[in-house]
Amino acid sequence: MIHADVKHLSDIVDREALGEVCRSFFGLFGLPIRIFAADDSLLADVHVEREVCRYANTLKGGRDGCTSTVAQVRKLAPASDTLLHTCFTGAVYRVVPIVYDGATLGRFVLGPYLPSEVREVPRSLLVVDSGIDPERARKALEEMPRVRAETVERIVTHLRGVLDLILFSGHKSFLTSEMHVLSERESFRELSEKNTELERAYDRLKEIDKLKSNFLATVSHELRTPLTSIIGYSEMLAAGIAGSLTTEQSEFVQTIRSKGDLLLKLITSLLDISRLEQGTLRLEYERVDVLPLFEEIIETVRPASARKKLTIALDVPTDGIPEFRLDPLRLRQIISNLLDNAIKFSHEGGTVILGARDVELSRDPFPDLDSDDSGLVLLAAPHRALEIQVRDEGIGIPVAAQERIFDAFYQVDGSSTREHGGTGLGLAIVRRLVEAHGGTIRVLSEVGKGTSFYVVLPEGELSL
Amino acid sequence: MQLDFQTRELLVKLVYYGPALSGKTTNLQALHALVADDARGRLMTLETRDDRTLFFDLLPLTFRSGNLQVRIKLFTVPGQVIHNATRRLVLQGADGVAFIADSQRSETKANTAAFVDLKQNLADNGLDIKKMPVVIQFNKRDLIDIRSDREIDQLSQQGREPVFKAIAMQGVGVLETFMGLFELTWRKLEREHGLHDKFDIESEKLFSDIRARLSVVRSGSTIPGPPR
């Protein structure tokens, strides 16, 4: 709580600096000075032993008198008014309270000094010890600084002013830093609260997202069961199991079947994407001979490409591609989807190229850290990867859309769905499959010139 | 409030609250100029050097009545909306609040928002505005297009808080606001802590002792201008 009340002098003044001020004060006025806090702790002390004190201390009576004087002066703690204490030598101590903001925080003690009105050696000094030499005492006393009462008053006023300024500055800095710390703490508390709120909101959203995925999975699954029957029975009808069909009937049944297949593909995609989003998709790694797989996939898309009179070319190194540990089913899904897209968006008579090569990746073992390439040679272990390219000479993708094409259900142009077909799920599935492999996918495209997709799949670790 | 029976000392914290530029600091500056030397400390303005964020102003006042010493710390809060954390911190442990409103019609919304903010920040500190001594000052009565005396008088009769009108830059209404707040605060503290019995002090005597240290005319003294 900010009360701005000073409890202790040493909270707002620096002892060292206070000592320096006192030394400079002593140098200027020749007056000994001591500063005490309200709890009697000594904060600064600048004095020299005067000849008369030194002499008195050689005598037993003098020593006792001196000890008693010092003890009495230390006990003086005025709240608001200045107090004077006279020593047996005639010298005076002046005790002045240090008042700040109406509170007495301590006191300063000036002296001993000799008031200039003291002309003669006081009797109290001459009787302090029977062995005292009056002449020596007189000479010693002469060395004591003499100050006039008005001068002392002026000096005290000045010192009070200086101390007040020091206290005010110290208090201000003290409050500022206290306020800084408290404000920081308060801001931190506010931020923490906001963070908790955000986390809660984030968790809720995640929950909703999971529900959505669950819903998709359940619905897709429930849809697939009756659909399989529809496809099965239309297949049986087409095969003439229930009796021969007229040409027209046969055509209708074929249409039911092909639309049924399309629907099944869509539902399978939906199931895939919800599984991928839930992270429940398991990859089945095995050694894959890449080239035969590629040729097989090209065969499956052959009918579609033939309809648009497209050429599908394979671009692989002449010495072939070694085997890779990958999930062949998912690899096939990735490539099929990319090829489907390339064919869909190609102009009639164009060329689609499916390329592949093995590359070496320098995999950063600490991907979360800021990579600054330092020590990379030591930190990164080389890793084999399969790079796949699917290039077409089709309509291309505008730059602004290139990031979003991997979002589920996103279509560059809504009208392309009607013209080219598709669900907007193909690339979303591809990206998630690639990421599930720990790989990357990027796209280079120019509107009107064509599109190239580059997929890099690191080879799966050998299970130990 | 802090009580020290040994030194017979009472420390009271009063906070000047209100929207930005309504004249909180000017109130303290005017008060500083009007209070007797022996009763006032230096007016301290706390700001950070780097971003010029105003933390608060602080004016310590000390009054004696009989053998009781009453030390009053007057704080202002930064009015700018963004300094809410500072406002909340300064409000902690406040014994009374003077709400300085800007009389200009255009500032009515800002006044309302600042008052709602005060309520909220008191609540956040576990304080109920209904139990807190609060006075309201309509400042800048010398400007044009201000809310009329009639309107303010009518509303203040319906409201709970004492209302004062002021031109802080000229020192008008500043002492009245301060004394109004102090008296309200004192009476509450007296009720809750039995100050009369503990310190053997008559409220009226204390108020007149304080008033005697206020409104000191200094030759050539001027009240400084408004804050940035």
Interface residues (C-beta under 8 A of the other chain):
Chain A: M1 I2 H3 A4 D5 A79 Y100 D101 G102 A103 F168 H171 K172 L175 T176 M179 H180 L182 S183 E186 S187 E190
Chain B: Q2 T7 E9 L11 K13 G41 R42 M44 L46 T48 F55 F56 L58 P60 T62 Q69 R71 K73 F75 A85 T86 R88 L89 V90 Q92 G93
